[in-house]
Amino acid sequence: MEQREYVRLVLEAYVSTPGTAGVVRRADRLFAIRLFERGVPPETVANALTLAAARRLARPADAPPLGIIRSLAYFSPVIEEVLLLKAGPEYFQYLRNKLNRTHTSR
């Protein structure tokens, strides 16, 4: 996959993730390029975004609201975590389905 396509896929996944500002900044584009250069699969990035969003939505109802995510780099620790996980694609599909149900019911 070419760098341009990789960056496009990663940034599209980022802006469509619940809890993000939905805006791509120059720093986000540069972070995506660094991920490409490291050889991080785009599926891993998408899975990390899904996992982080699911965790944010799973907070107790009486917890203080979280701020909007304004940087792709926010997800860096979760991307590293997903690189080490042994979870299969079914797990992330389950989370995506759960997010879609939760996100559309709000």
PEFENMO-V301393 format. One record per pair of residues at least 12 apart in sequence whose C-alpha atoms are under 10 Angstrom apart, sorted by the first residue. I is the first residue (numbers start at 1). J is the second residue. If there is no record, write none. Layout:
# PEFENMO-V301393
i:j
I:J
I:J
This chain:
# PEFENMO-V301393
i:j
1:36
1:41
1:42
2:36
3:32
3:33
3:35
3:36
3:37
4:32
4:33
4:36
5:42
6:32
6:33
6:35
6:36
6:40
6:41
6:42
7:28
7:29
7:30
7:31
7:32
7:33
7:34
7:35
7:36
7:42
8:29
8:32
8:42
9:32
9:42
9:43
9:45
9:46
10:28
10:29
10:31
10:32
10:33
10:35
10:36
10:41
10:42
10:43
10:44
10:45
10:46
10:49
10:72
11:23
11:24
11:25
11:28
11:29
11:31
11:32
11:42
11:45
11:46
11:72
12:24
12:46
13:42
13:43
13:45
13:46
13:47
13:49
13:50
14:28
14:32
14:45
14:46
14:49
14:50
14:69
14:71
14:72
14:75
15:69
15:70
15:71
15:72
16:49
17:46
17:49
17:50
17:52
17:53
17:54
17:69
17:99
18:49
18:50
18:52
18:53
18:54
18:56
18:57
18:68
18:69
18:99
18:100
18:103
19:52
19:53
19:56
19:57
19:66
19:67
19:68
19:69
19:70
20:49
20:53
20:67
20:68
20:69
20:70
20:71
20:72
20:74
21:67
21:68
21:69
21:70
21:71
22:68
22:69
22:70
22:71
23:69
23:70
23:71
23:72
24:70
24:71
24:72
25:70
25:71
25:72
26:71
27:71
27:72
27:73
28:70
28:71
28:72
28:73
28:74
29:71
29:72
30:72
30:73
31:71
31:72
31:73
31:76
32:45
32:72
32:73
35:76
35:79
40:79
40:80
40:83
41:83
43:89
43:92
44:78
44:79
44:80
44:81
44:82
44:83
44:89
44:92
45:72
45:75
45:76
45:78
45:79
45:80
45:82
45:83
46:79
46:82
46:92
47:78
47:79
47:82
47:83
47:89
47:91
47:92
47:93
47:95
47:96
48:75
48:76
48:77
48:78
48:79
48:80
48:81
48:82
48:83
48:92
49:72
49:74
49:75
49:76
49:78
49:79
49:82
49:92
49:96
50:78
50:92
50:93
50:94
50:95
50:96
50:97
50:98
50:99
51:75
51:78
51:79
51:81
51:82
51:91
51:92
51:95
51:96
51:99
52:74
52:75
52:77
52:78
52:79
53:75
53:95
53:96
53:99
54:92
54:95
54:96
54:98
54:99
54:102
55:95
57:98
57:99
57:102
57:103
58:99
